[in-house]
Amino acid sequence: MSIQLLDADTINQIAAGEVLERPANLVKELIENSLDAGATQIDIEIDHGGRSLKVSDNGKGMSAKDLELSIARHATSKINKFSDLWSLNTFGFRGEALASASAVSRMTITSRLQGEGHAFQLKNEFGKISAVISVGGEPGTEVFITNLFENVPARLKFLKTDSAEVSNILKSIRAMALSTPTVGFKVRQNGQVKAYYPVAKDFVSRAQDVLGFEKLYVASKKIDNFEVEIIYSSPNDVAHSSQSIWIFVQGRWIQDRGIAKAIFDSYRNLLMHGEYPICVIHLKCNPNVIDINIHPTKSQVKFQNSSDVFRLVHGTLRSELEKAPWLEQVFNKEPTREIASDFTHYNSETLQDSAFAITAFRQKSIEASPMLSGTTLPTAQTVEPIQMEYWGNLQILGQANLTYILAQSRHSLILVDQHAAHERVVFEKLFKSWKENKTETQNLLLPLPIVMEPHFIESILKLTAELMQAGIQIERSGPDAIYVTGIPAIIKESAVENIVEKIARDSHEYGGSFAIEKSIGDIFASMACHSVVRAGQALSNDEMKELLAQMDEFPLSSFCPHGRPVYKEYTFNELDREFGRIL
C-alpha cells in the first residue's frame, strides 16, 4: 500500500480518540477553557450520561472571528511559539479540545464579549460548520453539546453506564473546583442540582466543601524551585481507596505515582491495611523544571528531578503528621485543674494527686512496676517531653476486660488499648536509639553476598555511612554485588537480604534517607509487637498512669506502628443522647 495523507475528518476523529476518551475528558477541557477566559462562575448541565452537556461561564467571551477559529485544529490564544510551552500560565494550550469535540458531536457555541451588546453563535454537526451569526446572549461563553460519539460507534460501545460516566464527570468537576477556590461551580443533572461549590476564600475552605470533611490540616513549604501546600486528614479519618488523593501541579489535576507514594509513605505506621489518607496536594514550581506537554489529556507531567519532588512532599507532610495536630481537638488543650472542677462526685484529693503530681507518680510507678521499667519502656527522665500533656492528664477509672485502660477527660470517656499504646511507645524508643546512633552491630562470621543491578549497587554504596548507623555494614565485591559484613543485633540474618535489596531499590528511586528510615521502621514495628504488654494482662493503677504519661512523649502515640487506633473516644453528649438524657 502506498503512503497517503489522511483526510481532515479522519485526523480529527483520531485526535478526538486521544483527547476525549470519555465525556468526563470533554467536561474537563471545557471547564479549563472557561477558567482561561477568566470566569468566576461556571455552570454545568449533564444529561444522558454526559453525551449531552452544557458548560456556561461568565468569562471574557469571544469575538465572531475568534469564535470561528475556536474549533479549528491547533488554533489557540495560549501560545505563539514552541518556547511558550515552557512558561505556561494557562490550562489549555494545544488547541485540540473543541476541534476534537466538533468532529464527534453536534455542538453549538454562543459567546458574547464583555461590553458588547450582543452575542455570536456557531453551530457544528460532526465537523460540518455553519456560518457565525449574531444572537442574543449573556456575557461569557456557552458550549452546548449533544449526540457525543454518535458517529463513532466503536467509541460509543466502550462507554460505561450513564451513572458511571456521570460519576467520572462529577469527579472531574470536583478536581477543577479543588484547584480553583475563587471560582463558583454549579452542576445540574437532568434539571436537578447535583453539586454546588460557592466561591471559597482559600484551598482549605474549598477542600472542606468538596470533600465533605471539616477536620482538615495544612502543611506547606517553599524550597528552591518548588512550593507545596498539602491539605490532609487525620489518620482517624480515612478513605477505602486512593480516590481521595488529589494531586495538582501548576493548578492542573494530574496522576503521579511518585507523589502518590510520597503521600502513602508519609502515613507509614499510621494506617491499617486497606486504609487511605484524604489528601490534596497543590504543587507549584519553576516552569524550567517541569514538562507538562507529555500527555494528550494533560493528566501527567514530567519533572526534571522527580526525587526532589518526592522528598519535598514526603518531608513536608511527614513532619506535620508527626506533630499530631488532631490531638488538640480531641483533648481541647484543657488543663487538668478544669477537669477536676467538673468531677465533683470523685474524691478531690485523689483528683489532685492524679492531676498535679505527674512527676511523682511517674517515679513511683517506675520503681514499683518492673514491667514498665528498664529497656522495655523508656522512663520519663530519658525522653525529651513534648510541650503539651494529653494522655497523662486523663483521669484513670480502671481497666476493662484486662485489655483497655478506661479514662476520662472533661468532655469524653476514652478507652485506650494497652497493647497498641505500649507497642507505639516501644517502637518510638527503638527509632530514637537508631537515630542517636546507638544500634548494636553483630559482625558476621562469613560475609553475606548480595547480587543486584549495577545501578542499585551504586545507589546503596552512597549510603554506607547511614547504613553503618543502622547497624548494617556493606562493601563492594564487584560491579553487580556487595558483601554484608555486619547486621543489627536485633534482626535475623535470614531477613537481611530482603531488607538490603529494598533499601537499594527505594534509594535509587526516592532517595537514600527515606529508603533507610522506611526499612528500619518496618523492622522496629515487628520487634515492638512481640515485646510489649499484651491484651489480657492485668495492670496496676500506677502502671496504667505511667503508660499514659509516656504516650505524651511521642506525638503519634494515638496509633500503633501497624496503624491500628490506640484509643476510642465517646463524648458525654453522645452518651447522654444514647441514654435519652438529651434529644
JOWOJO-V981398 format. One record per helix or strand. SS is the DSSP state (2 for helix, 1 for strand). FROM is the first residue (numbers start at 1). LEN is the number of residues. If there is no record, write none. Layout:
SS_FROM_LEN + SS_FROM_LEN
This chain:
2_8_12 + 2_23_14 + 1_41_7 + 2_48_3 + 1_52_6 + 2_64_6 + 2_82_5 + 2_97_7 + 1_106_7 + 1_119_7 + 1_128_2 + 1_133_3 + 1_140_7 + 2_153_4 + 2_162_18 + 1_184_6 + 1_192_6 + 2_203_9 + 1_216_8 + 1_226_8 + 1_239_1 + 2_242_3 + 1_245_5 + 1_252_3 + 2_257_10 + 1_276_1 + 1_279_7 + 2_287_3 + 1_290_2 + 1_302_2 + 2_306_16 + 2_326_6 + 2_336_7 + 2_348_9 + 2_358_11 + 2_370_3 + 2_391_3 + 1_395_6 + 1_404_5 + 1_412_6 + 2_418_18 + 1_441_11 + 2_454_8 + 2_464_6 + 1_473_6 + 1_481_8 + 2_493_18 + 2_512_18 + 2_541_11 + 1_559_1 + 1_565_1 + 1_567_5 + 2_572_7
